[in-house]
Amino acid sequence: MNDNRPPVISLPGFNPRHPIVIAVGALIVSALVGLGLAAAAGADPATVVDALVDGTLGSPFAFGTSLNNAAVLMLVAIGFTIAYRAGLVNVGGEGQLCLGGVAATAVGVSLPESAPVWLGVPLALIAAVLAGAAWASIAAWLRVRRGTSEIITTLLLNFVGLALVVLMVHETWLLRQPVTSSETLPQSETLSSGAHLPLLGIHKSPATIAIAVAAIAAIIVGIILRHSAMGVRLRSVGLSATASARLGAPVGSTMFAGLSAAGGFAGLAGGLIVTTAPFVLADGFTSGFGFSGLVVGLLARGSMTAVAGVSLLFGFLVSGGINLQLEAGVPSSTITVVQSILIILIAGSAWWASTARARPRRTTAQVDPRPTAQEVSA
């Protein structure tokens, strides 16, 4: 039977389903959509690009702010990846950020002004880690003991955490600064100088050592996940909790540890926010970083290298979006739209790649062109 279909032409070494190819294609499409939205708002592409570059790399201040944003996103994404490796989805980064910020503030305002930085900063950040882990452990306990979906519990705990921040900064008997007039803002007192995160050392830049902390955390977690018994247990439980239990793995404690660790990293991110200028706890201080970090974790797909790269990309986009509105007159929400399109494209491409791998390949029967004995005798 003759097959008249045209031959399929493929480039050597080019795989359209490779994650890097998918990511680059999604970035190009998202950028074109963003430029289209900016054009609809009345801005020309050159002005938009200049505004984005100025808002991210145009000054030491913009560059430092972008690095600080990337550090927070990276830590939340690291925690999400740990829980995801154990088969859990941590949607509670925002609430865990809140608890970490509250705990770090409580320690920071309690320290005397004479406290050294080498003591005050670790104490504040350790308190933030413990608070975030404790908050996530509520959902972890319900998941392990009661079988309650951690997606629902961590999501609902976000709203409780946000409400706790509001309570803390509005009640003088908690963390609100002393009310001296009607113009006193509902926020905490300024943290002691001993709890101020040291700067990274870039000239005229607000960049702190937060980005170094996040990078070190990504390296350590990557090594643990790939080359340790804990990493093997997390992956085993994530692939099949039933099979892991039959093999004697501590499924419950592994899940509990994975989700609690995710909360600890998100809490650390919250602690880094309040120990960075202006060194106060205020309503809305998280700025949605918990949800954005969740997105970074989803896009990274378990790779610590991808977590670092996507965090830097989103961190710079956040800073660039603010400048986009100031210089080009384009709403900063355009960046949110671009991020959403990027997420949809990468998620859809990942589904397309996975279904393509799962689809069985057709095999063509090999026909021997030589005649058989029956055909010769005929």
DRENTIRO-502699 format. One line per 4 residues: their letters; for each residue x, y, z of C-alpha. Coordinates in nm, 2 decimals, decimal comma, always signed. Each point is the difference from the previous one (the first is absolute). Example, Ala and Ser with C-alpha at 12.3 -4.5 7.8 and 13.67 -1.06 7.14 Angstrom:
<marzas>
AS = +1,23 -0,45 +0,78  +0,14 +0,34 -0,07
</marzas>
This chain:
<marzas>
MNDN = +0,00 +0,00 +0,00  +0,15 +0,33 -0,11  +0,01 +0,29 +0,25  -0,04 +0,33 -0,18
RPPV = +0,03 +0,22 +0,31  +0,28 +0,25 -0,02  +0,31 -0,07 +0,21  +0,04 +0,17 +0,33
ISLP = +0,29 +0,24 +0,00  +0,17 +0,04 +0,34  +0,30 +0,21 +0,09  +0,29 -0,21 +0,14
GFNP = +0,04 +0,05 +0,37  -0,32 +0,21 +0,03  -0,27 -0,13 +0,22  -0,31 +0,23 +0,02
RHPI = -0,11 -0,17 +0,32  +0,33 +0,07 +0,19  -0,07 +0,22 +0,31  +0,25 +0,26 -0,11
VIAV = -0,16 +0,03 -0,34  -0,35 +0,03 +0,16  +0,12 +0,26 +0,25  +0,16 +0,22 -0,27
GALI = -0,31 -0,03 -0,22  -0,23 +0,09 +0,29  +0,22 +0,30 +0,08  -0,01 +0,13 -0,36
VSAL = -0,38 -0,04 -0,02  -0,05 +0,17 +0,34  +0,23 +0,28 -0,09  -0,19 +0,06 -0,33
VGLG = -0,33 +0,00 +0,19  +0,14 +0,25 +0,25  +0,12 +0,23 -0,28  -0,34 -0,02 -0,16
LAAA = -0,18 +0,10 +0,32  +0,25 +0,29 +0,05  -0,07 +0,11 -0,36  -0,38 -0,01 +0,07
AGAD = +0,07 +0,23 +0,30  +0,17 +0,25 -0,23  +0,37 -0,08 +0,06  +0,24 -0,09 -0,27
PATV = +0,22 -0,31 +0,03  +0,32 +0,19 +0,04  -0,13 +0,20 +0,29  -0,13 -0,32 +0,17
VDAL = +0,33 -0,17 -0,03  +0,19 +0,30 +0,12  -0,23 +0,03 +0,31  +0,04 -0,37 +0,08
VDGT = +0,38 +0,02 -0,03  +0,02 +0,31 +0,21  -0,23 -0,16 +0,26  +0,22 -0,31 +0,03
LGSP = +0,35 +0,09 -0,10  +0,00 +0,37 -0,05  +0,13 +0,10 +0,34  +0,16 -0,17 +0,30
FAFG = -0,32 +0,06 +0,20  -0,22 -0,18 -0,26  +0,25 -0,28 -0,03  +0,02 -0,05 +0,38
TSLN = -0,38 +0,01 +0,04  -0,03 -0,27 -0,27  +0,26 -0,22 +0,18  -0,19 +0,03 +0,33
NAAV = -0,33 -0,09 -0,18  +0,17 -0,30 -0,16  +0,13 -0,13 +0,33  -0,34 +0,00 +0,16
LMLV = -0,15 -0,18 -0,30  +0,28 -0,25 +0,00  -0,05 -0,10 +0,36  -0,37 -0,05 -0,04
AIGF = +0,06 -0,21 -0,32  +0,26 -0,21 +0,18  -0,25 -0,09 +0,27  -0,26 -0,08 -0,26
TIAY = +0,24 -0,23 -0,18  +0,08 -0,19 +0,31  -0,37 -0,06 +0,08  -0,07 -0,08 -0,37
RAGL = +0,27 -0,26 +0,00  -0,19 -0,18 +0,28  -0,32 +0,01 -0,20  -0,15 +0,30 +0,18
VNVG = -0,10 +0,34 -0,13  +0,07 +0,29 +0,23  -0,24 +0,29 -0,09  +0,06 +0,17 +0,33
GEGQ = +0,31 +0,20 -0,07  -0,17 +0,33 +0,06  -0,12 -0,09 +0,35  +0,33 -0,16 +0,09
LCLG = +0,17 +0,32 -0,12  -0,23 +0,20 +0,24  +0,09 -0,22 +0,30  +0,37 +0,03 -0,08
GVAA = -0,02 +0,37 -0,02  -0,20 +0,03 +0,33  +0,25 -0,22 +0,18  +0,30 +0,18 -0,13
TAVG = -0,16 +0,34 +0,09  -0,07 -0,12 +0,35  +0,36 -0,09 +0,05  +0,13 +0,30 -0,18
VSLP = -0,19 +0,26 +0,21  +0,09 -0,18 +0,32  +0,37 +0,01 -0,05  +0,20 +0,29 +0,16
ESAP = +0,16 +0,25 -0,23  +0,34 -0,12 +0,12  -0,06 -0,36 -0,13  +0,26 -0,08 -0,27
VWLG = -0,11 -0,10 -0,35  +0,16 -0,34 +0,01  -0,24 -0,08 +0,29  -0,31 +0,20 -0,08
VPLA = -0,04 -0,11 -0,37  +0,03 -0,37 +0,06  -0,24 +0,01 +0,30  -0,26 +0,18 -0,21
LIAA = +0,04 -0,23 -0,30  +0,00 -0,32 +0,22  -0,33 +0,12 +0,15  -0,14 +0,06 -0,35
VLAG = +0,10 -0,35 -0,11  -0,16 -0,16 +0,31  -0,32 +0,20 -0,03  -0,04 -0,08 -0,37
AAWA = +0,07 -0,37 +0,07  -0,25 -0,01 +0,29  -0,27 +0,16 -0,22  +0,05 -0,25 -0,27
SIAA = +0,01 -0,29 +0,25  -0,37 +0,06 +0,07  -0,08 -0,10 -0,36  +0,26 -0,27 +0,01
WLRV = -0,15 -0,16 +0,31  -0,35 +0,01 -0,15  +0,13 -0,16 -0,32  +0,18 -0,28 +0,18
RRGT = -0,24 -0,07 +0,28  -0,34 +0,08 -0,16  +0,07 -0,02 -0,37  -0,12 +0,36 -0,05
SEII = +0,12 +0,15 -0,33  +0,30 +0,22 +0,06  -0,10 +0,22 -0,29  -0,32 +0,11 +0,18
TTLL = +0,15 +0,04 +0,34  +0,31 +0,19 -0,11  -0,22 +0,23 -0,22  -0,24 +0,08 +0,29
LNFV = +0,29 +0,06 +0,24  +0,12 +0,27 -0,23  -0,30 +0,22 +0,10  +0,05 -0,07 +0,36
GLAL = +0,36 +0,10 -0,03  -0,09 +0,32 -0,18  -0,26 +0,08 +0,27  +0,26 -0,06 +0,27
VVLM = +0,23 +0,27 -0,15  -0,29 +0,25 -0,01  -0,07 -0,08 +0,37  +0,37 +0,03 +0,10
VHET = +0,04 +0,35 -0,16  -0,33 +0,14 +0,12  +0,02 -0,09 +0,37  +0,23 +0,19 +0,22
WLLR = +0,03 -0,28 +0,24  +0,14 -0,22 -0,27  +0,25 +0,14 -0,25  -0,14 +0,34 -0,10
QPVT = +0,23 +0,30 +0,06  -0,12 +0,24 +0,27  -0,28 +0,22 -0,12  +0,11 +0,37 +0,05
SSET = -0,25 +0,16 -0,24  -0,28 -0,07 -0,25  +0,26 -0,03 -0,27  +0,19 -0,29 +0,16
LPQS = +0,01 -0,27 -0,25  -0,12 -0,35 +0,08  +0,34 -0,18 +0,00  +0,25 -0,13 +0,24
ETLS = +0,29 +0,19 +0,15  +0,32 +0,00 -0,19  +0,21 -0,31 +0,06  +0,31 +0,04 +0,21
SGAH = +0,31 +0,08 -0,20  +0,14 -0,34 +0,10  -0,28 -0,17 -0,20  +0,07 +0,20 -0,32
LPLL = +0,11 -0,23 -0,28  +0,35 +0,10 -0,13  +0,03 +0,15 -0,34  +0,17 -0,20 -0,28
GIHK = +0,25 +0,27 -0,06  -0,10 +0,13 -0,34  +0,05 +0,37 -0,03  -0,33 +0,20 +0,05
SPAT = -0,20 -0,32 +0,00  -0,25 -0,13 +0,25  +0,09 -0,36 -0,08  +0,05 -0,20 +0,32
IAIA = +0,16 -0,33 +0,07  -0,35 -0,15 -0,05  +0,10 -0,11 -0,36  +0,31 -0,17 +0,14
VAAI = -0,21 -0,18 +0,26  -0,25 -0,11 -0,26  +0,27 -0,12 -0,24  +0,18 -0,20 +0,28
AAII = -0,34 -0,15 +0,10  -0,07 -0,11 -0,36  +0,34 -0,17 -0,03  -0,03 -0,18 +0,33
VGII = -0,36 -0,12 -0,07  +0,10 -0,11 -0,35  +0,28 -0,21 +0,14  -0,23 -0,15 +0,27
LRHS = -0,28 -0,08 -0,25  +0,24 -0,17 -0,24  +0,27 -0,16 +0,22  -0,15 -0,09 +0,34
AMGV = -0,22 -0,26 +0,15  -0,26 +0,27 +0,09  -0,02 +0,10 -0,36  -0,05 -0,36 -0,11
RLRS = -0,28 -0,04 +0,26  -0,17 +0,32 -0,11  +0,01 -0,11 -0,37  -0,12 -0,35 +0,09
VGLS = -0,29 +0,12 +0,20  -0,09 +0,25 -0,27  +0,00 -0,27 -0,27  -0,21 -0,25 +0,20
ATAS = -0,08 +0,03 +0,37  -0,15 -0,35 +0,00  +0,30 -0,17 -0,15  +0,23 +0,20 +0,23
ARLG = -0,20 -0,12 +0,31  +0,03 -0,36 -0,12  +0,37 +0,04 -0,02  +0,02 +0,13 +0,35
APVG = +0,05 +0,37 -0,07  -0,14 +0,24 +0,27  -0,27 +0,16 -0,23  -0,17 +0,21 +0,26
STMF = +0,31 +0,15 +0,16  +0,14 +0,07 -0,35  -0,31 +0,19 -0,11  -0,01 +0,19 +0,33
AGLS = +0,37 +0,09 -0,04  -0,04 +0,10 -0,36  -0,29 +0,24 +0,05  +0,14 +0,14 +0,32
AAGG = +0,33 +0,07 -0,17  -0,19 +0,19 -0,28  -0,16 +0,21 +0,27  +0,34 +0,07 +0,16
FAGL = +0,15 +0,13 -0,33  -0,30 +0,22 -0,06  +0,02 +0,13 +0,36  +0,37 +0,08 -0,06
AGGL = -0,10 +0,20 -0,31  -0,24 +0,20 +0,22  +0,27 +0,06 +0,25  +0,23 +0,13 -0,27
IVTT = -0,27 +0,25 -0,11  -0,04 +0,16 +0,34  +0,37 +0,01 +0,08  +0,05 +0,20 -0,32
APFV = -0,07 +0,37 -0,03  -0,23 +0,15 +0,12  +0,04 -0,26 +0,28  -0,37 +0,00 +0,11
LADG = -0,30 -0,23 -0,01  -0,29 +0,15 -0,18  -0,33 -0,13 -0,15  +0,07 -0,14 -0,35
FTSG = +0,37 -0,03 +0,05  +0,01 -0,33 -0,18  -0,11 +0,16 -0,33  -0,13 -0,33 -0,13
FGFS = +0,35 -0,16 +0,00  -0,15 -0,32 +0,14  -0,22 -0,06 -0,30  +0,27 +0,11 -0,24
GLVV = +0,25 -0,24 +0,16  -0,25 -0,27 -0,05  -0,01 +0,08 -0,37  +0,38 -0,01 -0,01
GLLA = +0,00 -0,34 +0,16  -0,25 -0,13 -0,26  +0,20 +0,13 -0,29  +0,33 -0,13 +0,13
RGSM = -0,14 -0,36 +0,01  +0,23 -0,12 +0,28  +0,33 +0,14 -0,13  +0,19 +0,22 +0,24
TAVA = +0,18 +0,16 -0,30  -0,33 +0,09 -0,15  -0,12 +0,13 +0,33  +0,29 +0,25 +0,01
GVSL = -0,05 +0,10 -0,37  -0,37 +0,05 +0,02  +0,02 +0,18 +0,33  +0,25 +0,25 -0,15
LFGF = -0,23 +0,05 -0,30  -0,31 +0,06 +0,20  +0,19 +0,22 +0,25  +0,12 +0,22 -0,28
LVSG = -0,35 +0,01 -0,16  -0,15 +0,12 +0,33  +0,24 +0,29 +0,02  -0,03 +0,08 -0,37
GINL = -0,38 +0,00 +0,02  +0,01 +0,29 +0,25  +0,22 +0,21 -0,22  -0,21 -0,10 -0,31
QLEA = -0,29 +0,19 +0,15  +0,21 +0,30 +0,11  +0,19 +0,06 -0,33  -0,22 -0,16 -0,27
GVPS = -0,34 +0,06 +0,14  -0,08 -0,37 -0,03  -0,19 -0,16 +0,29  +0,23 -0,21 +0,21
STIT = -0,26 -0,28 -0,01  +0,12 -0,06 -0,35  +0,29 -0,19 +0,16  -0,25 -0,22 +0,18
VVQS = -0,17 -0,08 -0,32  +0,33 -0,09 -0,16  +0,09 -0,23 +0,29  -0,35 -0,17 -0,02
ILII = +0,05 -0,06 -0,38  +0,34 -0,14 +0,07  -0,14 -0,24 +0,26  -0,28 -0,11 -0,23
LIAG = +0,23 -0,06 -0,29  +0,26 -0,20 +0,20  -0,26 -0,20 +0,18  -0,18 -0,08 -0,33
SAWW = +0,33 -0,09 -0,17  +0,10 -0,23 +0,29  -0,33 -0,18 -0,03  +0,05 -0,02 -0,38
ASTA = +0,35 -0,15 +0,04  -0,12 -0,25 +0,26  -0,29 -0,12 -0,21  +0,23 -0,03 -0,30
RARP = +0,24 -0,22 +0,20  -0,29 -0,22 +0,13  -0,15 -0,05 -0,35  +0,12 -0,34 -0,14
RRTT = +0,21 +0,03 -0,32  -0,13 -0,16 -0,32  +0,23 -0,27 -0,13  +0,03 -0,07 -0,37
AQVD = +0,02 -0,37 -0,09  +0,32 -0,09 -0,18  -0,08 -0,16 -0,34  +0,25 -0,24 -0,15
PRPT = +0,01 +0,09 -0,37  +0,12 -0,36 -0,09  -0,28 -0,24 -0,12  -0,11 -0,28 +0,22
AQEV = +0,02 -0,37 -0,10  -0,37 -0,02 -0,06  +0,02 +0,30 -0,24  +0,29 -0,16 -0,19
SA = -0,19 -0,33 -0,04  -0,31 +0,18 -0,12
</marzas>
